[in-house]
Amino acid sequence: MASGTNFFNKFTGAIKKKLLGHDHLDGHIVTGRTAVDMPELPLAALNKTVVACHTGPGKGLTDISQEPDPPTDDVYFNRGSVIAGILDWHRPHPQADGLSVTLYEKQANSTSHHGDPIADAFFLTARPNSCIMGLADGINWGYKPRIAARSALLGVVNHLNEKLFGSPSKPTNTQDIFHHILLSFDEAQKRIIANEGTTTTLTVAMICECLPNHHISSRWVLCSVSVGDSPCFLYQPDYGSVHEVTAAWHDGKGRDPRDSGGCLGTNVGNDPDLSNLICCLLPVREGDFIFITSDGISDNFDPVILKEASAGSTSPTPTTQLYLPGAEPGNSSPTMPSVTPKQRQELLTEKMASVIKEKQRRIEHMLTAQDLVEALITHAKDVTEKKRTFLEHVWEETSDPKLSPNTRRTQERKLSQRSKTYSGKLDHTSIVAYQVGNLSVAEYNSPRRPSSQSTVQHLDDITDLDGVPRGRRREIFQRGLSQGSFNSVRY
């Protein structure tokens, strides 16, 4: 198939959870494969003013080269060419933020990490009554997957900016939104091929304001399209619950941490793998949080990967008995409870909700998107700390120049096998998050905005946080506010 072909035309028909006969959509996730499968809800006119935008890690989608991201904070003030109508792509907001880190261990006698460079990428553009955000997880290590991820996001933002905000023909309903997101995936595929990238997952979500209608009681709706295993989640503070919006693609069979399920890029020749392509629509309420993660985050909430349970049993442990009294998470034992794919997913989202609620309990202001991002990244770092530390000692021990090559390889194999007894998954780890509601530039001065002193301290120790230590990043953000560097941009 030629890279210029619109490969989405061949997919027709709805898949699981398509609402048939339901007139009211509250509390339902509607899924399909094409725009015409989705509900046609009327939209309010899209406001063009950009309140916040962000991309990463480092220069994110603004840099498709094979050069390392700058290790300084210059990236936050150096402006390059205009991309999708935006000159300065590093203007996060307390209610719209993203972050990429590496959980891999450091190489021996080096500040670099195994798996460098980070192959994930994310972006968001938040406006007064809408937000578009996307995350791509380049598959495998190296610059080619990173190019694929960044190229995909660049194709998406260019297409959506032109068609949703730059065209005389404006979207009037949610089918129009899905139509253009799917077409942006086609542009993403073309960019990957043109830039000689390899493969990547891709999830794009748009939160829009709706006109009053009898299908939903709220003003807001989430439209998402994904291929691969970068899930989109909803956190509802009123209920303290997390739900995976994109769960339909793995319902009944569970996700496989070793298989993304689909991808854009050069899967077979220059063709993508759209096996698990899915469109999802969900009514959401003001104050809800929408976030997309790479599997480096979602897998580190999985009870099997955390070694709190075992998978594959046909006789699952009753849910009320899943956590045994006195059991130590992360330690395998014959008494570990077994879980079905459904239980595994429920425990994953319950743990996510617990981590977010604990973050809310410990802060003195209303939860923000930045707080949510920090909480989930911190969890992923903490549950992999023992494995990462162990492997760093391994590479130090086997880097002794006196060891023969055969002895070194033998030791590495043995120690690498031991590392598998530790809980958690080392990976590139990314998240982008948005809190639903009308954003304005004035909200930068809201009491909800965390101060630089509220930064989680042990996040400062992680290298490669968008090329900037997290604590320093908050200082940059504060300085930008005081200097007036975060004015809104109009296309």
Secondary structure, 3 states (H helix, E strand, C coil): CCCCCCHHHHCCCCCCCCCCCCCCCCCCCEEECCHHHCCCCEECCCCCCECEEEEECCCHHHCCCCCCCCCCHHHHCCCCCCECCECCCCECECCEEEEEEECCCECCCCCCECCCCCCEEEEEEEECCEEEEEEEEECCCCHHHHHHHHHHHHHHHHHHHHHHHCCCCCCCEHHHHHHHHHHHHHHHHHHHHHCCCCEECEEEEEEEEECCCCCCCCCEEEEEEEECCCCEEEEECCCCEEEECCHHHHCCCCCCCCCCCCEEEEEECCEEECCCCEEEEEEECCCCEEEEECHHHHHHHCCCCCCCCEECCCCCCCHHHCCCCCCCCCCCCCCCCEECHHHHHHHHHHHHHHHHHHHHHHCCCCCCHHHHHHHHHHHHHHHCHHHHHHHHHHHHHHCCCCCCHHHHHHHHHHHHHHHCCCCCCCCEEEEEEEECCCCCHHHHHCCCCCCHHHCCHHHHHCCCCCCCCHHHHHHHHHHHHHCCCCCCECC
